[in-house]
Amino acid sequence: MTHARLGPTMPLFVAEHRHPADRCPAGNPQMAPFLLQILSDANARKAGLHIHGDAVARGQHHLYVIVEGPNEAAVRQYLAPFGQAGSLDVLPASTCEEVVARGAC
């Protein structure tokens, strides 16, 4: 499987956001649409990022975002609004193809 990359030298990151059930932004009529706009690849590209995908673990209030960007600070800054509702971790990542090619995670 190949992945569309923004550029050959753009690092890949996995962002993890968690929030408590009582602070779930999905039910907030102002916050939910705003957060969806952040996850829009078109908007992310304006910030020099490429969002490969996102997923929420059902019933877990835990969001994962796979994003490509120039550095961790840029990714963290762009996704910072998620931190207002809970935690935000940004971790350097690799595709499975890259891991297999180098023979280690």
C-alpha positions as CSV (number, residue, x, y, z in Angstrom):
1,M,0.0,0.0,0.0
2,T,1.4,3.4,-0.9
3,H,0.4,6.6,0.8
4,A,0.0,10.0,-0.8
5,R,2.7,12.2,0.7
6,L,2.8,16.0,0.8
7,G,6.5,16.0,0.0
8,P,9.4,13.6,0.1
9,T,10.9,15.1,3.2
10,M,7.8,15.8,5.3
11,P,7.9,13.8,8.5
12,L,4.8,11.7,9.6
13,F,3.1,12.1,13.0
14,V,0.3,10.4,14.9
15,A,-1.6,12.8,17.1
16,E,-3.7,11.4,19.9
17,H,-6.4,13.4,21.6
18,R,-8.3,12.2,24.7
19,H,-11.0,13.9,26.7
20,P,-13.4,13.0,29.5
21,A,-16.9,12.0,28.5
22,D,-18.4,15.0,30.3
23,R,-16.2,17.3,28.1
24,C,-16.8,15.6,24.8
25,P,-16.7,18.4,22.1
26,A,-18.8,16.3,19.7
27,G,-21.9,17.5,21.5
28,N,-20.9,21.2,21.6
29,P,-22.7,23.1,18.8
30,Q,-19.9,25.7,18.6
31,M,-16.8,23.5,19.1
32,A,-17.7,20.4,17.0
33,P,-17.9,22.2,13.6
34,F,-14.7,24.1,14.4
35,L,-12.8,20.9,15.2
36,L,-14.1,19.3,12.0
37,Q,-12.7,22.3,10.1
38,I,-9.3,21.6,11.7
39,L,-9.4,18.0,10.5
40,S,-10.2,19.1,6.9
41,D,-7.2,18.3,4.8
42,A,-7.9,21.4,2.7
43,N,-7.5,23.6,5.8
44,A,-4.5,21.7,7.0
45,R,-2.7,22.2,3.7
46,K,-3.0,26.0,4.1
47,A,-0.9,25.5,7.3
48,G,1.6,23.3,5.3
49,L,0.3,20.0,6.7
50,H,-1.4,17.0,5.2
51,I,-3.9,15.0,7.1
52,H,-3.9,11.4,6.0
53,G,-6.9,10.4,8.2
54,D,-8.6,10.5,11.5
55,A,-10.5,8.1,13.6
56,V,-12.3,8.1,17.0
57,A,-12.2,4.9,19.0
58,R,-15.9,4.1,19.6
59,G,-17.1,5.0,23.1
60,Q,-13.5,5.8,24.2
61,H,-13.4,9.6,23.6
62,H,-10.0,9.0,22.0
63,L,-9.1,10.6,18.6
64,Y,-6.2,9.5,16.4
65,V,-5.0,11.7,13.5
66,I,-2.3,10.8,11.0
67,V,-0.7,13.9,9.8
68,E,2.3,14.9,7.8
69,G,4.1,18.2,8.5
70,P,7.4,20.0,8.7
71,N,8.0,19.3,12.4
72,E,6.3,18.3,15.6
73,A,5.8,21.9,16.7
74,A,3.9,22.8,13.6
75,V,1.6,19.8,14.0
76,R,1.1,20.5,17.7
77,Q,0.3,24.2,17.0
78,Y,-2.3,23.4,14.3
79,L,-4.0,20.7,16.5
80,A,-3.8,22.8,19.7
81,P,-7.6,23.5,19.9
82,F,-8.1,19.8,20.6
83,G,-6.0,20.3,23.7
84,Q,-8.6,22.7,25.1
85,A,-11.0,19.8,25.6
86,G,-8.4,17.3,27.0
87,S,-5.0,16.0,26.2
88,L,-3.0,16.2,23.0
89,D,0.0,14.1,22.2
90,V,2.0,14.3,19.0
91,L,4.3,11.4,18.2
92,P,6.8,10.9,15.4
93,A,5.7,8.0,13.2
94,S,6.5,5.9,10.2
95,T,4.5,4.1,7.6
96,C,4.5,0.3,7.8
97,E,6.5,0.3,4.5
98,E,9.2,2.4,6.1
99,V,9.4,0.2,9.2
100,V,9.7,-3.0,7.1
101,A,12.3,-1.3,4.8
102,R,14.5,-0.5,7.8
103,G,13.7,-3.8,9.6
104,A,12.6,-2.3,12.9
105,C,9.9,-0.1,14.4
